[in-house]
């Protein structure tokens, strides 16, 4: 199949690569062409704009950064839906706004194109290992048509409802991640202060009722002082902001999420916006006046 892929960052490059290795022909666009070079070197075809991708591919996937990037990619003057696109399905795998997903679906349908919102969870590890969780909103029949492609990218894939439902499900995911991350970091701060072997704590409690992906995957990185990004702090701030705005519109109070959001804003203010989400530990270490390994203030 001729597949368009837009966005080859930390996760997008691995995801596109899985489809390429499965034998599909890739048409690629990303703002920084060098990020797509490995895919191009393996036979992927570079396109100068998102519109050019849509003019070549049957299905277009996008994995970009912010909702503003999604909007420009689809609805901008050189966007996927500009001109006369030849693709029949588009699937946005970025974590974005449910309202924008519904808007894109509406505009796409005017051109006879079906749109799915299909955000993912699992970070860089899930992208590399093709073990992502994929939550999909849109038309069920189109979801079923794309399921064989999604199966090259993830292990847990579910249809969640009409356009926007995938993004709303991802907001639930991010609310849970926010709570998990502060729990992991506070537990490790406590373990350190108590003189415990932090990795030893992870090894035992990570097998019991407190087990979580955040603890078992990001906890060891924290212990090692490794704050390289699997998912950027600044992108997580974006996601939590979306969840808080959606919650406000529904009349919901989410005080736990609001607290973690403010702590992550503090992490970004400390210069760690492009660090991984495990860098939340750095904000908590500052509050406890104990600089962490890898912190420039150490």
ChimeraX attribute file (.defattr): number of C-alpha atoms within 10 A of each C-alpha:
attribute: neighborCount
match mode: 1-to-1
recipient: residues
	/A:1	12
	/A:2	16
	/A:3	24
	/A:4	30
	/A:5	32
	/A:6	27
	/A:7	27
	/A:8	26
	/A:9	18
	/A:10	19
	/A:11	21
	/A:12	24
	/A:13	22
	/A:14	21
	/A:15	27
	/A:16	30
	/A:17	24
	/A:18	19
	/A:19	20
	/A:20	18
	/A:21	12
	/A:22	11
	/A:23	11
	/A:24	17
	/A:25	17
	/A:26	26
	/A:27	26
	/A:28	30
	/A:29	24
	/A:30	22
	/A:31	15
	/A:32	11
	/A:33	15
	/A:34	11
	/A:35	17
	/A:36	25
	/A:37	16
	/A:38	12
	/A:39	22
	/A:40	16
	/A:41	9
	/A:42	12
	/A:43	13
	/A:44	22
	/A:45	17
	/A:46	20
	/A:47	20
	/A:48	13
	/A:49	19
	/A:50	30
	/A:51	24
	/A:52	23
	/A:53	30
	/A:54	32
	/A:55	21
	/A:56	19
	/A:57	24
	/A:58	17
	/A:59	23
	/A:60	26
	/A:61	27
	/A:62	27
	/A:63	27
	/A:64	23
	/A:65	17
	/A:66	17
	/A:67	19
	/A:68	12
	/A:69	15
	/A:70	24
	/A:71	17
	/A:72	15
	/A:73	23
	/A:74	22
	/A:75	18
	/A:76	15
	/A:77	14
	/A:78	16
	/A:79	20
	/A:80	28
	/A:81	26
	/A:82	19
	/A:83	14
	/A:84	12
	/A:85	22
	/A:86	20
	/A:87	23
	/A:88	18
	/A:89	22
	/A:90	30
	/A:91	24
	/A:92	26
	/A:93	24
	/A:94	23
	/A:95	29
	/A:96	30
	/A:97	27
	/A:98	24
	/A:99	15
	/A:100	18
	/A:101	27
	/A:102	21
	/A:103	16
	/A:104	24
	/A:105	24
	/A:106	15
	/A:107	16
	/A:108	22
	/A:109	14
	/A:110	10
	/A:111	16
	/A:112	13
	/A:113	18
	/A:114	22
	/A:115	29
	/A:116	29
	/A:117	34
	/A:118	35
	/A:119	25
	/A:120	29
	/A:121	20
	/A:122	20
	/A:123	18
	/A:124	20
	/A:125	16
	/A:126	20
	/A:127	25
	/A:128	20
	/A:129	16
	/A:130	19
	/A:131	20
	/A:132	25
	/A:133	22
	/A:134	25
	/A:135	25
	/A:136	31
	/A:137	29
	/A:138	24
	/A:139	18
	/A:140	15
	/A:141	9
	/A:142	16
	/A:143	23
	/A:144	12
	/A:145	12
	/A:146	16
	/A:147	15
	/A:148	10
	/A:149	18
	/A:150	22
	/A:151	17
	/A:152	20
	/A:153	26
	/A:154	21
	/A:155	15
	/A:156	14
	/A:157	18
	/A:158	15
	/A:159	18
	/A:160	20
	/A:161	16
	/A:162	16
	/A:163	25
	/A:164	26
	/A:165	23
	/A:166	30
	/A:167	31
	/A:168	26
	/A:169	20
	/A:170	27
	/A:171	25
	/A:172	11
	/A:173	15
	/A:174	20
	/A:175	20
	/A:176	13
	/A:177	20
	/A:178	23
	/A:179	14
	/A:180	18
	/A:181	23
	/A:182	21
	/A:183	15
	/A:184	24
	/A:185	24
	/A:186	16
	/A:187	17
	/A:188	23
	/A:189	18
	/A:190	13
	/A:191	17
	/A:192	14
	/A:193	12
	/A:194	10
	/A:195	8
	/A:196	12
	/A:197	13
	/A:198	21
	/A:199	17
	/A:200	12
	/A:201	15
	/A:202	22
	/A:203	16
	/A:204	11
	/A:205	14
	/A:206	18
	/A:207	11
	/A:208	9
	/A:209	7
	/A:210	13
	/A:211	16
	/A:212	18
	/A:213	13
	/A:214	21
	/A:215	24
	/A:216	17
	/A:217	14
	/A:218	22
	/A:219	27
	/A:220	18
	/A:221	17
	/A:222	24
	/A:223	18
	/A:224	14
	/A:225	17
	/A:226	18
	/A:227	24
	/A:228	15
	/A:229	18
	/A:230	20
	/A:231	19
	/A:232	23
	/A:233	23
	/A:234	20
	/A:235	17
	/A:236	21
	/A:237	21
	/A:238	19
	/A:239	22
	/A:240	22
	/A:241	17
	/A:242	21
	/A:243	26
	/A:244	21
	/A:245	14
	/A:246	17
	/A:247	14
	/A:248	12
	/A:249	9
	/A:250	9
	/A:251	9
	/A:252	11
	/A:253	11
	/A:254	13
	/A:255	10
	/A:256	13
	/A:257	20
	/A:258	16
	/A:259	14
	/A:260	19
	/A:261	21
	/A:262	13
	/A:263	19
	/A:264	26
	/A:265	19
	/A:266	17
	/A:267	23
	/A:268	20
	/A:269	11
	/A:270	15
	/A:271	11
	/A:272	24
	/A:273	21
	/A:274	17
	/A:275	20
	/A:276	22
	/A:277	27
	/A:278	28
	/A:279	30
	/A:280	27
	/A:281	28
	/A:282	27
	/A:283	24
	/A:284	20
	/A:285	16
	/A:286	15
	/A:287	10
	/A:288	11
	/A:289	9
	/A:290	15
	/A:291	17
	/A:292	21
	/A:293	15
	/A:294	14
	/A:295	19
	/A:296	9
	/A:297	11
	/A:298	8
